[in-house]
Structures are given as structure tokens and as C-alpha cells.
């Protein structure tokens, strides 16, 4: 949950908690300690229960699953969002014939 709340220093992941790095220490740092590695502020702050919901979604659907594909993007954003267009040109994932049968059932 800290990654959603506080973002990831030195990356494009913004923070979603009001007061992050000011009144709330993040990753053990305040604004001065984070320096130029401080994440950007998100366009909208989230409430604690919303941050928890985002973290739960990431754990259940994204973490450890590899790069997202078009179908997963559409499941999240819907089929009217243009944000998924970057995935339309991707080749579908290939499945090893030995592992394919069991991998397909696990999904």
C-alpha cells in the first residue's frame, strides 16, 4: 500500500496521499530526504480505503503477471478507452505446447 500511497521515488509512479513526504513520511523519507527523487503528486488524492482497493487490485491482477496485454487493458479500462490502443499491435502471447494445457486451465 505504501507504493500507491507514496509513489515510487525516482520513477513515474506518483503519490496519492495528501501530505506525502510533508506531514507523512514515505519510504522512511521526508521531502528533503527524497530530494530530486520525490515522486510527482497525482492529479487526485485517494482516501485510505481507495488506496487499499488499488493495492488489492494490483496484487490480485497485475503483480507477477508479466506485461499487460490488450485484453487485460480492456478489462480494466473498458473497450471505449483509447489508452489500450498501444496493445492492439502486440502479437498474442505464445504458449508452449507442453505447458499450454495446464497454463490455460489456471487462468
Beta strands, then each sheet from edge to edge (+ up, - down):
end
